[in-house]
Amino acid sequence: MRAGTRRWFLLTHVVCSVGWVGIELALLTLGLIGQLDSDPVVTRSVRIVAGILGGIFYFPAAALTLISGVLLGLGTKWGLVRYHWVLVKLAFNVALLIGGSFLVMPAFETASDAAIRNEPIGDTSIMMVSAMTAGLTLLLIATQLSIFKPWPKTRWYPKKVASKVSL
């Protein structure tokens, strides 16, 4: 991958990753407000906003982070399976993309739709706080891994082929 191309993918990856952390923080904040406030108007509003915010931004941020990360891995010296820290980040990203986008966010959107129709629904603020805390923790660990790059190379990455072959 050429340097200019790599920079654009890196910019995309960083912006989407930071945006994803922001979405997690915003949803965690909404969950905490819903958990701590006893006003039914506030808790109803929290559900509506969380469903809209998560429904619009969560999947695109997670998917673009994954795609740009995979492209960076394939196009740079880090690879996808060459270093343990890259594999851990990839696993976190896939788990959060699947779990967040297909399990957690639909629950938020269902609660949001019910709140808009003023229908009763179970308390989602506990799930919101726990899911967003878990997601935020994994994203912050992934960020830490990107900076410190711990652990040696994996055993799955092919060794360099000897430059001289004896006949």
C-alpha positions as CSV (number, residue, x, y, z in Angstrom):
1,M,0.0,0.0,0.0
2,R,1.4,3.4,-1.0
3,A,2.0,5.9,1.8
4,G,-0.7,8.3,0.6
5,T,-3.3,5.6,0.4
6,R,-2.3,4.2,3.8
7,R,-2.7,7.7,5.3
8,W,-6.3,8.0,4.0
9,F,-7.2,4.5,5.4
10,L,-5.5,5.4,8.7
11,L,-7.5,8.7,8.9
12,T,-10.7,6.8,8.2
13,H,-9.8,4.2,10.8
14,V,-9.0,6.7,13.5
15,V,-12.0,9.0,12.8
16,C,-14.4,6.1,12.8
17,S,-12.9,4.5,15.9
18,V,-13.0,7.8,17.8
19,G,-16.6,8.2,16.6
20,W,-17.5,4.7,17.8
21,V,-16.0,5.5,21.3
22,G,-18.1,8.7,21.3
23,I,-21.3,6.7,20.4
24,E,-20.5,4.3,23.3
25,L,-20.0,7.2,25.7
26,A,-23.2,8.9,24.6
27,L,-25.3,5.8,25.0
28,L,-23.6,5.0,28.3
29,T,-24.5,8.5,29.5
30,L,-28.1,8.1,28.4
31,G,-28.3,4.8,30.2
32,L,-26.9,6.3,33.4
33,I,-29.4,9.2,33.1
34,G,-32.2,6.7,32.6
35,Q,-31.1,4.7,35.5
36,L,-30.6,7.6,38.0
37,D,-33.6,9.8,37.1
38,S,-37.0,8.8,38.3
39,D,-38.9,11.2,36.0
40,P,-40.9,9.1,33.5
41,V,-40.5,11.8,30.8
42,V,-36.8,11.7,31.2
43,T,-36.6,7.9,31.0
44,R,-38.9,7.9,28.0
45,S,-36.8,10.5,26.3
46,V,-33.6,8.6,27.0
47,R,-35.0,5.5,25.3
48,I,-36.1,7.5,22.3
49,V,-32.7,9.2,21.9
50,A,-30.7,6.1,22.5
51,G,-32.7,4.2,19.9
52,I,-32.3,6.9,17.3
53,L,-28.6,7.6,18.1
54,G,-27.6,4.0,18.2
55,G,-29.7,3.1,15.2
56,I,-28.1,5.7,13.0
57,F,-24.5,5.7,14.1
58,Y,-23.5,2.4,15.7
59,F,-23.3,0.1,12.8
60,P,-21.6,2.5,10.3
61,A,-18.9,3.4,12.9
62,A,-18.3,-0.3,13.7
63,A,-18.4,-1.5,10.1
64,L,-16.1,1.3,8.8
65,T,-13.7,0.7,11.7
66,L,-13.6,-3.0,10.8
67,I,-13.2,-2.4,7.1
68,S,-10.5,0.2,7.4
69,G,-8.7,-1.8,10.0
70,V,-8.7,-4.9,7.8
71,L,-7.5,-2.9,4.8
72,L,-4.7,-1.4,6.9
73,G,-3.8,-4.8,8.2
74,L,-3.6,-6.3,4.7
75,G,-1.7,-3.3,3.2
76,T,0.9,-2.6,5.9
77,K,3.7,-4.4,7.7
78,W,1.4,-5.3,10.6
79,G,-0.7,-7.8,8.7
80,L,-3.9,-9.4,10.0
81,V,-2.4,-12.5,11.6
82,R,1.2,-11.4,12.1
83,Y,0.9,-9.9,15.5
84,H,-1.2,-10.9,18.5
85,W,-2.3,-7.4,19.3
86,V,-3.8,-7.0,15.8
87,L,-5.7,-10.3,16.2
88,V,-7.1,-9.2,19.5
89,K,-8.2,-5.9,18.0
90,L,-9.8,-7.7,15.1
91,A,-11.6,-10.1,17.5
92,F,-12.9,-7.2,19.6
93,N,-14.1,-5.3,16.6
94,V,-16.0,-8.3,15.1
95,A,-17.5,-9.2,18.5
96,L,-18.7,-5.6,19.1
97,L,-19.9,-5.2,15.5
98,I,-22.0,-8.4,15.7
99,G,-23.1,-8.1,19.4
100,G,-23.7,-4.4,19.3
101,S,-25.3,-4.1,15.9
102,F,-27.4,-7.2,15.9
103,L,-28.3,-7.8,19.5
104,V,-28.0,-4.6,21.6
105,M,-29.0,-1.9,19.1
106,P,-32.2,-3.6,18.0
107,A,-33.2,-3.8,21.6
108,F,-32.6,-0.1,21.9
109,E,-34.6,0.6,18.8
110,T,-37.5,-1.5,20.0
111,A,-37.5,0.4,23.3
112,S,-37.3,3.6,21.4
113,D,-40.3,2.7,19.1
114,A,-42.3,1.7,22.1
115,A,-41.5,4.9,23.9
116,I,-42.5,7.0,20.9
117,R,-45.8,5.2,20.9
118,N,-46.0,5.7,24.7
119,E,-46.3,1.9,25.2
120,P,-44.9,0.3,28.3
121,I,-41.6,-1.6,27.9
122,G,-39.2,-3.1,30.4
123,D,-36.4,-1.0,31.8
124,T,-33.6,-1.0,29.2
125,S,-31.3,1.4,31.1
126,I,-29.5,-1.5,33.0
127,M,-28.8,-3.2,29.7
128,M,-27.7,0.1,28.1
129,V,-25.3,0.8,31.0
130,S,-23.8,-2.7,31.1
131,A,-23.6,-3.2,27.3
132,M,-22.0,0.2,26.7
133,T,-19.6,-0.2,29.6
134,A,-18.4,-3.5,28.1
135,G,-18.2,-2.1,24.6
136,L,-16.4,1.0,25.8
137,T,-13.9,-1.1,27.8
138,L,-13.1,-3.2,24.8
139,L,-12.7,-0.2,22.5
140,L,-10.3,1.5,25.1
141,I,-8.3,-1.7,25.3
142,A,-8.1,-1.8,21.5
143,T,-6.8,1.7,21.5
144,Q,-4.2,0.9,24.1
145,L,-3.1,-2.1,22.0
146,S,-2.7,0.2,19.0
147,I,-0.4,2.5,20.9
148,F,1.7,0.0,23.0
149,K,1.7,-2.9,20.5
150,P,2.5,-5.6,23.1
151,W,3.3,-9.3,22.5
152,P,5.5,-10.9,19.9
153,K,4.6,-12.1,16.4
154,T,2.2,-15.0,16.1
155,R,3.3,-18.4,15.0
156,W,0.8,-18.4,12.1
157,Y,2.6,-15.8,10.1
158,P,4.9,-17.4,7.6
159,K,8.7,-17.2,8.2
160,K,10.9,-15.4,5.7
161,V,12.0,-17.7,3.0
162,A,15.8,-18.0,2.8
163,S,17.2,-15.8,0.1
164,K,19.7,-18.4,-1.1
165,V,18.5,-21.9,-2.0
166,S,21.1,-24.6,-2.1
167,L,20.9,-27.0,-5.0
